């Protein structure tokens, strides 16, 4: 794979993580170096690991994964986004640990949900008989950098007082929107479908 194609693939895969990072930056009361490190590290790590897992699985599991991968990503994003909205509306989001997307189960769920597409990319690499290690490293590194940039952008957006007042609700809506985008990208509409 040539360098422009690899970088294009890496940036395309990182777009969901950027959106989630912006939402996280908006919803966190203060974005610290620890938040940036944890989110960038985990998103980058999962974006590195998923293509490797997909490549290793090869064609044997591809038909099984393609049928429901978008539903898994959608469900995970709606779960985390819904929790952010619920915590914000109940007043619990003001505590320092409530709704922190860079900790615990939220972090793992978001890491998986935003990297499922990378699993499919790894499967396609296996089908094309391509090596995986260099592309996976580039995908992981680009994702980590884009995640850090997204957190900084979210932090700047949060400074607007109107957004600050409803930050967790906005962050939750963004995550649910990403989940819906994933469904629509897989051809799932409101009338049912795959």
C-alpha positions as CSV (number, residue, x, y, z in Angstrom):
1,X,0.0,0.0,0.0
2,X,1.4,3.4,-1.0
3,X,1.9,6.1,1.6
4,X,-0.9,8.5,0.5
5,X,-3.4,5.6,0.5
6,X,-2.2,4.4,3.9
7,X,-2.5,7.9,5.4
8,X,-5.9,8.4,3.9
9,X,-7.1,5.2,5.4
10,X,-5.6,6.1,8.8
11,X,-7.3,9.5,8.8
12,X,-10.6,8.1,7.7
13,X,-10.5,5.5,10.5
14,X,-9.6,8.2,13.0
15,X,-12.6,10.5,12.2
16,X,-14.9,8.7,14.7
17,X,-12.3,9.0,17.4
18,X,-11.9,12.7,16.6
19,X,-15.6,13.3,17.0
20,X,-15.7,11.3,20.3
21,X,-12.6,13.2,21.5
22,X,-14.2,16.6,20.7
23,X,-17.4,15.5,22.6
24,X,-15.2,14.4,25.5
25,X,-13.3,17.7,25.5
26,X,-16.6,19.5,25.6
27,X,-18.1,17.4,28.4
28,X,-15.0,17.3,30.7
29,X,-14.9,20.2,33.3
30,X,-11.1,20.5,32.6
31,X,-9.0,18.6,30.0
32,X,-5.8,17.5,31.7
33,X,-2.7,15.8,30.3
34,X,-3.9,12.6,31.9
35,X,-7.2,12.8,30.0
36,X,-5.3,13.4,26.7
37,X,-2.9,10.6,27.4
38,X,-5.5,8.0,28.4
39,X,-7.9,8.7,25.6
40,X,-5.2,9.1,22.9
41,X,-3.3,6.0,24.1
42,X,-6.4,3.7,24.3
43,X,-8.0,4.9,21.0
44,X,-4.6,4.6,19.3
45,X,-4.0,1.1,20.8
46,X,-7.4,-0.2,19.8
47,X,-7.1,1.2,16.3
48,X,-3.8,-0.6,16.1
49,X,-5.1,-3.9,17.6
50,X,-8.3,-4.2,15.6
51,X,-6.8,-4.3,12.1
52,X,-4.3,-6.9,13.4
53,X,-7.2,-9.0,14.9
54,X,-9.2,-8.6,11.6
55,X,-6.2,-9.5,9.6
56,X,-5.5,-12.6,11.8
57,X,-9.1,-13.7,11.5
58,X,-9.0,-13.4,7.7
59,X,-12.0,-14.6,5.7
60,X,-13.3,-17.2,8.2
61,X,-15.2,-14.7,10.3
62,X,-15.8,-11.9,7.9
63,X,-19.4,-12.9,6.9
64,X,-20.3,-13.1,10.6
65,X,-18.8,-9.8,11.6
66,X,-20.2,-7.8,8.6
67,X,-23.8,-8.7,9.6
68,X,-23.7,-7.0,13.0
69,X,-20.6,-4.9,13.5
70,X,-22.5,-1.7,12.9
71,X,-25.1,-2.7,15.5
72,X,-22.4,-3.3,18.1
73,X,-20.8,0.0,17.5
74,X,-24.2,1.8,17.5
75,X,-25.3,0.1,20.8
76,X,-22.0,0.9,22.5
77,X,-22.1,4.6,21.5
78,X,-25.8,5.0,22.4
79,X,-25.1,3.4,25.8
80,X,-22.3,5.8,26.6
81,X,-24.0,8.8,25.1
82,X,-27.2,8.0,26.9
83,X,-25.4,7.7,30.2
84,X,-23.7,11.1,29.6
85,X,-27.1,12.7,28.9
86,X,-28.8,11.0,31.9
87,X,-26.0,12.0,34.3
88,X,-26.1,15.6,33.0
89,X,-29.9,15.9,33.5
90,X,-29.8,14.2,36.9
91,X,-27.0,16.6,38.1
92,X,-24.5,13.8,38.7
93,X,-22.1,14.9,35.9
94,X,-20.7,17.6,38.1
95,X,-18.7,15.1,40.1
96,X,-15.1,14.7,38.8
97,X,-15.5,11.0,38.0
98,X,-19.1,11.0,36.6
99,X,-19.2,10.6,32.9
100,X,-15.4,10.8,32.4
101,X,-14.8,9.2,29.1
102,X,-11.1,8.6,29.8
103,X,-11.8,6.2,32.7
104,X,-13.1,2.7,33.3
105,X,-15.9,1.2,31.3
106,X,-16.6,4.3,29.3
107,X,-13.0,4.3,28.0
108,X,-13.1,0.6,27.0
109,X,-16.6,0.9,25.4
110,X,-15.6,4.0,23.4
111,X,-12.3,2.4,22.3
112,X,-14.1,-0.7,21.0
113,X,-17.0,1.3,19.4
114,X,-14.7,3.6,17.5
115,X,-12.3,0.9,16.3
116,X,-14.7,-1.7,14.9
117,X,-14.3,-0.3,11.4
118,X,-10.6,-0.9,11.7
119,X,-11.4,-4.6,12.3
120,X,-13.0,-4.6,8.8
121,X,-10.0,-2.9,7.3
122,X,-7.8,-5.6,8.8
123,X,-10.0,-8.3,7.2
124,X,-9.7,-6.6,3.9
125,X,-6.0,-6.5,4.2
126,X,-6.1,-10.3,4.7
127,X,-8.2,-10.8,1.7
128,X,-5.8,-8.7,-0.4
129,X,-2.9,-10.7,1.1
130,X,-1.2,-7.5,2.4
131,X,1.0,-7.2,5.4
132,X,-0.5,-5.6,8.5
133,X,2.1,-4.4,11.0
134,X,3.2,-1.1,9.3
135,X,-0.4,-0.1,8.4
136,X,-1.6,-0.9,11.9
137,X,1.1,1.1,13.5
138,X,0.4,4.1,11.2
139,X,-3.4,3.8,11.9
140,X,-2.8,3.7,15.7
141,X,-0.4,6.6,15.6
142,X,-2.6,8.8,13.5
143,X,-5.6,8.0,15.7
144,X,-3.7,8.9,18.9
145,X,-2.6,12.3,17.4
146,X,-6.1,13.0,16.0
147,X,-7.6,12.1,19.4
148,X,-5.4,14.5,21.2
149,X,-6.2,17.3,18.7
150,X,-9.9,16.5,19.1
151,X,-9.7,16.8,22.9
152,X,-8.0,20.2,22.6
153,X,-10.7,21.3,20.1
154,X,-13.4,20.2,22.5
155,X,-11.8,22.1,25.3
156,X,-11.8,25.3,23.3
157,X,-15.4,24.8,22.3
158,X,-16.4,24.3,25.9
159,X,-15.2,27.7,26.9
160,X,-18.3,29.2,25.3
161,X,-20.6,29.6,28.2
162,X,-23.8,28.4,26.4
163,X,-22.1,25.2,25.4
164,X,-20.6,24.8,28.9
165,X,-24.0,24.8,30.4
166,X,-25.2,21.8,28.4
167,X,-21.8,20.1,27.7
168,X,-22.6,16.6,28.8
169,X,-25.9,16.6,26.9
170,X,-24.1,17.9,23.8
171,X,-21.4,15.2,24.1
172,X,-24.0,12.5,24.5
173,X,-25.9,13.7,21.5
174,X,-22.7,13.7,19.4
175,X,-21.9,10.1,20.4
176,X,-25.5,8.9,19.6
177,X,-25.1,10.8,16.3
178,X,-21.9,8.9,15.5
179,X,-23.8,5.7,16.2
180,X,-26.6,6.7,13.8
181,X,-24.0,7.6,11.2
182,X,-22.5,4.1,11.4
183,X,-25.9,2.5,10.9
184,X,-26.7,4.7,7.9
185,X,-23.3,4.0,6.4
186,X,-24.2,0.3,6.6
187,X,-27.5,0.9,4.8
188,X,-29.7,0.6,7.9
189,X,-32.7,2.9,7.8
190,X,-35.6,3.6,10.2
191,X,-37.8,1.1,8.4
192,X,-35.6,-1.8,9.4
193,X,-32.9,-3.4,7.5
194,X,-29.7,-5.4,8.0
